[in-house]
C-alpha cells in the first residue's frame, strides 16, 4: 500500500515536473524562434559583408534604403588589421562601393598619448597654473597664449584629433571579421555622406588624452573632453548593427579627480547630429558609459534650422547596460525606440532624455532597475515635448512610464502623444520576451 501510494505520488510529481519542463522548453523555443524572426539580416546572403538593411527595418530603410558597399567589386574589398590600413582603405580614391573587413583589434592609439603631446607640454604644470586657488573660477582659458600650458594642450589635442578620426565615404560597409574585431581609441566620422553600414565591431571608446579644464562650467568647474566612438553628422541612410560600444580598459570609475572634479576623458558613444537623417541602430550593446547617445546637439536656433525635419532614427533590439544617461537624449527628431533592454546600475540617472521639439516613441521595451530605483527615473524632461511610451515593462511589470514620471515630478510633467506612428518596424516582440531575446542576440560577435 505504501509503495503504491508513493508510486502514485511520484507519478503525479514526475507528471507535474515534466509538464513544467515542457512548458519551459516551449517558452525557450518560442523565444529562440522569435530571436531568429526578429533578426531579419540572417535572411540575406551568407556573406555578411554583402548583407543589406532589410525592408521596413527602421528609418534607415526609408526611401532608397541602405545597402552600404554590398555591390563592391573585388578590387574594392579590403581586409585590414592596422589603423594605417584602415584609414588607407577609407581614403582610397573613387566613389565606387567598398567593403572594409576589420580583422583583430585595430588600435588608433597604439603608441600612447605621449605620441600626440606637443614639445614642452607638461600636465603637472597645467594643474599648477589652473588650480582654482591660483587661477580662480571666473575666467575660462580661451584667451591663453599658444606658449601657455593651455596653449600647448590645444596643440596636443589637435594632433590627437587628426590622428584618431577616420572619415567614412558614401556607399561603404565596415564589418568585423569573426568574434574579435575591434576599433580601439578611434572616432568614426560618418560625415555628410549617404549609405553606410557598420556591423560586428567592438568600439572601445576613445580616451581624450588632453581634456580641457573650464572653471566657468557649472558651479564647480568641469573637465571637458572630445571624441565619440561614432558620429553621424549630416549623413543619411546609416545602419549600425551588432556592434558593442564600451569604455573597455578605461572606465570612468578608474579615472582620477583633479580640482575636485572627475578627470573626464570620454565624450559619447554615438552622436546623431547636424541634420543627420534615416538612421537605424539594431542589435547593438551600449555599456559602461556616462553620456551615451545624443540626437541633436544644441537647442540654439542656428542648430534648429538644420535639425528640424531631420534626425529620424530607430533603435531596436539593443542592450543598454550599466549606463548613466542619454540612451538616447533627443532633440527635434522623430525617434522610434522599441524592443530594447535597459539594465541599470546604482549610478543610473535616466534613459530617455526628452529635449527640444523631440518626438520620441518608446514602446515594448524592458527595464531592469536595481532595488530602490524608481521607474520615474526612466524619463528625464529637458523640454516640454510630448512623447509616446506604451507597453513597457519594469522589473517584469507593465508600467506607464509617463504617469510614473509625473507622479514623482509634478512640477515638470510630461505630455503623452508624440504626434506620429512608426511604420518602419520589423516584428515587434512583447516586452516580456525582450530581455531573453536581446541579451542572447545583441552585440559584436553574434552576427549571423
MOFEN-V314707 format. One record per helix or strand. SS is the DSSP state (helix for helix, strand for strand). FROM is the first residue (numbers start at 0). TO is the last residue. If there is no record, write none. Layout:
# MOFEN-V314707
((SS;FROM;TO) (SS;FROM;TO))
This chain:
# MOFEN-V314707
((helix;1;37) (helix;39;42) (helix;47;49) (helix;58;60) (helix;73;75) (strand;76;79) (helix;82;90) (strand;97;101) (strand;104;106) (helix;112;115) (helix;122;129) (helix;131;134) (helix;148;163) (strand;164;166) (strand;171;175) (strand;181;183) (strand;186;190) (strand;193;198) (strand;201;203) (strand;211;213) (strand;221;223) (strand;229;232) (strand;235;240) (strand;243;245) (helix;251;253) (strand;256;257) (strand;260;261) (strand;269;272) (strand;276;281) (strand;284;290) (strand;292;294) (helix;300;306) (strand;312;315) (strand;318;324) (strand;328;329) (strand;333;337) (strand;340;342) (strand;351;353) (strand;358;362) (strand;365;367) (helix;374;376) (strand;378;380) (strand;386;387) (strand;391;393) (strand;396;398) (helix;400;407) (strand;415;415) (helix;430;440))
